[in-house]
Amino acid sequence: MPGRDGARLTPLGLRVVDFIVDGLRKGGAEQERVAGALFGLGAYGGEVLVRRAGAAWVDLDVGQRPCFGQEVGVRMPDGRVWNPLGRVLNRFMEGAPEDSLQTFYLALHGRTRRTAA
């Protein structure tokens, strides 16, 4: 369990999340049976973005919820909203390498929004 300072919430831990999700998938777990674990793993991924990359948890509006399939997401410092909870679910459902939480973090961390000149 992470300490109050989030010392154990690290980007390296996202590799472990990917490994766990892949193990659940390959082990034939039913989504309904592991839904709580998947939610927790997605929340861990979101909290890494919050504590290590300057994101903030946000309630998604009624227009965003159908798109994201969740009620919450994270807003990055560049203003974009992302869905780590859905990313974990996609990894579980599809097993696609592009749904890696570690890769997700690395692609988003430090990213800034481009403005028109």
C-alpha positions as CSV (number, residue, x, y, z in Angstrom):
1,M,0.0,0.0,0.0
2,P,1.4,3.4,-0.9
3,G,2.4,5.8,1.9
4,R,0.8,9.1,2.3
5,D,3.5,10.8,0.2
6,G,2.8,8.3,-2.7
7,A,6.4,7.1,-2.6
8,R,5.5,3.8,-4.1
9,L,3.4,5.3,-6.8
10,T,5.9,5.3,-9.6
11,P,5.9,5.0,-13.4
12,L,7.9,1.8,-13.0
13,G,4.9,0.3,-11.1
14,L,2.9,0.7,-14.3
15,R,5.0,-2.0,-15.9
16,V,3.8,-4.3,-13.0
17,V,0.2,-3.2,-13.7
18,D,0.6,-4.3,-17.3
19,F,2.0,-7.6,-16.2
20,I,-0.9,-8.2,-13.8
21,V,-3.5,-7.3,-16.3
22,D,-1.9,-9.6,-18.9
23,G,-1.8,-12.4,-16.3
24,L,-5.5,-12.0,-15.6
25,R,-6.3,-12.0,-19.3
26,K,-4.1,-15.0,-20.1
27,G,-5.4,-16.9,-17.1
28,G,-8.9,-16.7,-18.5
29,A,-10.4,-14.5,-15.8
30,E,-13.9,-13.3,-16.4
31,Q,-14.2,-9.5,-16.6
32,E,-17.1,-9.4,-14.1
33,R,-15.1,-11.4,-11.6
34,V,-12.0,-9.1,-11.8
35,A,-13.8,-5.8,-12.4
36,G,-12.8,-4.4,-9.0
37,A,-9.2,-5.4,-9.5
38,L,-9.1,-3.8,-12.9
39,F,-10.7,-0.6,-11.6
40,G,-8.0,-0.5,-8.8
41,L,-5.2,-1.0,-11.3
42,G,-6.6,1.8,-13.5
43,A,-6.9,4.0,-10.5
44,Y,-3.3,3.3,-9.7
45,G,-2.3,4.4,-13.2
46,G,-4.3,7.5,-12.9
47,E,-2.8,8.3,-9.5
48,V,0.7,7.9,-11.0
49,L,-0.3,10.6,-13.6
50,V,-1.6,12.8,-10.8
51,R,1.4,12.5,-8.4
52,R,4.2,12.2,-11.0
53,A,3.0,14.1,-14.1
54,G,0.9,16.9,-12.7
55,A,-2.5,15.6,-13.8
56,A,-5.7,16.0,-11.8
57,W,-8.7,13.7,-11.4
58,V,-11.8,15.2,-13.0
59,D,-15.4,14.2,-13.2
60,L,-16.3,13.6,-16.8
61,D,-19.3,15.5,-18.1
62,V,-22.3,13.8,-19.6
63,G,-20.9,14.2,-23.1
64,Q,-17.6,12.6,-22.2
65,R,-18.9,9.6,-20.2
66,P,-20.2,7.6,-23.2
67,C,-16.9,8.2,-25.0
68,F,-14.7,7.2,-22.1
69,G,-17.1,4.6,-20.5
70,Q,-16.2,6.0,-17.1
71,E,-17.4,8.8,-14.8
72,V,-13.9,10.0,-14.0
73,G,-10.6,10.6,-15.9
74,V,-7.5,12.7,-15.5
75,R,-6.7,16.1,-16.9
76,M,-3.1,16.6,-17.9
77,P,-1.3,19.9,-17.5
78,D,-1.8,20.5,-21.2
79,G,-5.6,20.4,-20.7
80,R,-6.2,17.1,-22.3
81,V,-8.4,14.5,-20.6
82,W,-7.4,10.8,-20.5
83,N,-8.9,7.6,-19.3
84,P,-6.5,5.3,-17.4
85,L,-9.4,3.2,-16.1
86,G,-10.5,2.5,-19.6
87,R,-6.9,1.9,-20.7
88,V,-6.6,-1.0,-18.2
89,L,-10.0,-2.4,-19.3
90,N,-8.9,-2.3,-23.0
91,R,-5.6,-4.0,-22.1
92,F,-7.6,-6.8,-20.4
93,M,-10.1,-7.1,-23.2
94,E,-7.8,-6.9,-26.2
95,G,-4.3,-7.6,-24.8
96,A,-2.9,-5.0,-27.2
97,P,0.6,-3.6,-26.6
98,E,-0.6,-0.1,-27.4
99,D,-2.8,-0.3,-24.3
100,S,0.2,-0.5,-22.0
101,L,-0.2,1.8,-19.0
102,Q,3.6,2.3,-18.9
103,T,3.7,3.4,-22.5
104,F,0.6,5.6,-21.8
105,Y,2.5,7.3,-19.0
106,L,5.6,7.8,-21.1
107,A,3.6,9.3,-24.0
108,L,1.8,11.8,-21.8
109,H,4.3,12.9,-19.2
110,G,5.7,16.3,-20.0
111,R,3.5,16.7,-23.1
112,T,2.4,20.2,-23.8
113,R,-0.5,21.5,-25.9
114,R,0.6,23.1,-29.1
115,T,-0.8,26.5,-29.8
116,A,-1.5,28.0,-33.2
117,A,1.1,30.6,-34.2
